[in-house]
Amino acid sequence: MTATNTPPVVSRREWLAAIDTLRTREKAHTREGDAIAAARRRLPMTEVDPSTPLVGAKGPVPLTDVFEGRTQLFVSYHMWHDGRPAAEQCEGCTFFTGQVRELSYLHQRDVTFAVFCQGPYEESDRYRRFMGWELPWYSVPAESHERLVAGRHFGMKACYLRDGDRVYETYWTTGRGVEPMAPSYGILDMTVYGRQETWEDCPPGRPQPYETRGQQFREDGRPTAQWARIAAGHDDGLTDGQSGPGSSGCCS
């Protein structure tokens, strides 16, 4: 990658002074984030049917079982395209879900993480295994969509609280609100070229090859994470009689 415009070169003293100036704004941003999180903790909540059925590795289970005995639950709602191979599943959901790996810190704080997939369990669980994810994975039957999604859409993230046998939804978000799940973005934001996406405010000449309608999750037109596994020899067929790589992606 070649850029026609790189930052000016200055002495270390000047460089440190510039960073110190920016640090004041970074600290203000952190404090504002803390204040928003405090307001989030003071939101009201709404009740959800605790018997809402889901399908997991052991078959049908009610929503309360997904908590695994803990009082809090964070759910990533994963979009799905029926009958399509792994290379044609949602790059955006894959990007965010795939960066959640170590769950012990959540468990330490009485939080269970789970993925609620829009697709049928057997087929979508094959995708989980294709991607190498070790995450609690559930399918949401059609009759449960309205109880949980309630007019919103898969791709959102939601938080729940269990009080005995009762369950409440405490928060949900979508769009850029789900970025805390993706440390890759936080890392890229600290680099000189940033995310390299077209919406960013960058000096002229910096590389910005990625549109943001799914292209940011693809390389050479192919979904980045899925094709890395296909290139390693993994079969991406998810249904009986279906195998081989797909060629295009879906939504972001």
Beta strands, then each sheet from edge to edge (+ up, - down):
strand 1: 46-48
strand 2: 53-56
strand 3: 59-62
strand 4: 72-78
strand 5: 111-117
strand 6: 137-139
strand 7: 157-163
strand 8: 166-173
strand 9: 218-219
strand 10: 222-223
sheet 1: 1+ 8- 7+ 4- 5- 6-
sheet 2: 2+ 3-
sheet 3: 9+ 10-
end
